[in-house]
Amino acid sequence: MLPVLSGKELVAFLEHTGFSTIRQRGSHVRMKSDDGRYTTIPIHSGEDLPKGLLRKIIRDDLEMTLEDFSEEYRKYKGK
């Protein structure tokens, strides 16, 4: 099951996994990993990311399975 995340929480998690912020334009943060993957995260204060958008980011941009993402996020939150 996917966690409910805000944009800020997802950005913090991705920075932990090796992504870095390359730019921010308005409420959207563009991030890049060392291996060349890119993603754009919307940050709207007080709002969680819609489940469909989170799934799209995980599968298409991060190139992870939903199970792998959930496991990595559980490890991250355990710190």
MODA-V278369 format. One line per field, one symbol per residue. ss: DSSP state (H for helix, E for strand, - for the rest). A space follows every 50 residues. Layout:
BEGIN
ss=???
END
This chain:
BEGIN
ss=-----EHHHHHHHHHH---EEEEEE--EEEEE-----EEEEE-----E-- HHHHHHHHHHH----HHHHHHHHHHHH--
END
